[in-house]
Amino acid sequence: MDNLDAARMQMAFTLIFHIVFACIGMVMPFFMVISHYKWLKTRKPQFLTLTKSWQKGVAIFFVTGAVSGTALSFELGLLWPNFMKYAGPIIGMPFSLEGAAFFIEAVALGFYLYGWNKIPERFHLLTGVIVGLSGVLSGILVVSANSWMNSPSGFDYINGQFINIDPVAAFLNDAWFAQALHMTLAAFAATSFAVAGIHAWQIYKGRNTLVHKTAFNIAIVFGAVAALLQPLSGDYSAKDIAERQPAKLAALEAHYETEKGAPLYIGGIVNEETHEVTHKIEIPKALSFLAFGDFDAEVKGLNDFPEQDRPPVAITHYAFQVMVGLGTLLMLASAIYLISLKKRKWQDSKRYWLYFAVMAPVGFLALEAGWIVTEVGRQPWIIHNVMRTKDAVTPMPGMIYSFYMYVVLYVILSISVTWLMARQIKVLNTTQNS
């Protein structure tokens, strides 16, 4: 494995783990706050029990996200020094603001965790709201930096030099809003279904059902709303990609030939040597309409791009299909939940709770597939149409050992978090509400 492959593997591996920690850290504070608010309004003990249980989960994922995020920030300089040399002055602002949001979140979390019976109740609740809002803001700011890599702006690139730098224009790049919206909804959908699924499993097993049903109902509402809104966000993102990154659009849809009235492929096996896609379902003219709002619009195929500028097609296409397919399953689950609000008898069936327990990992699998589409679909560029990934990697040898070290670190983090959360669930199951 050469340096470039080792660097890519390390970045991919750490992002796959960090995105889970970060999304849970963004979303779980809102569950905690809703439960806390209901406790203040009703004084029902199950809400207090749930709030104090969730606050421990928030603390665990805050610490874990901080560790994995810090490691990731070091990776940018360690693995991609040429990228940071030029990109640092341009996208340094959102990273700096993210650091400020992180510190606000840390201070607010400290007040929240240690403020019980010590500070006014409303102020205590407000600190929880600040934890949630600052977490979402951190995520949006990081996504802004990533979206700049897909839609670079805020500078002039002349003779290999980055000049006339405008950090505000770089922050508010053309891809920022589409990616931030799509990522935020994805974080809420993935985390909500995961949390709801965990509690659904406990209900299925008949453990402390009052608390777990309370938790399920709070989490699934967030998940259902996010999952039903996500297709609108996805459509907006797809249209944005069609305009700015036509090669990525062609790769994620596995279209090799330029054509008007291009069909949409569902499924399909990609042969990158013969440029063919077999075993697919075609929906006539659907891609042209979804990308440009016109059934007869022209969609540029991969064969119209130089071979060295094309993304890897198979992995991009498969990841996109997985993302859309799993997103559809989340929409179906959301519809089932909403219908069950009218047909309450559904919730008396153990199969209902088993179904949502099985759905627990689906959101995060879709989230990971989406990030594969975003990152692999941008290749071979680290800064779209400006700097290639191979030109940004460190010249230092031995990156494979750094990769192994990070694998060990993230495996330890994952085992630790799993053990801590399992312990919290056991404690919650033995808690008596009176």
Summary of the structure (lengths in Angstrom):
residues: 434
radius of gyration: 22.9
end to end distance: 59.8
largest distance: 72.3
contacts: 1450
relative contact order: 0.13
helix: 74%
strand: 7%
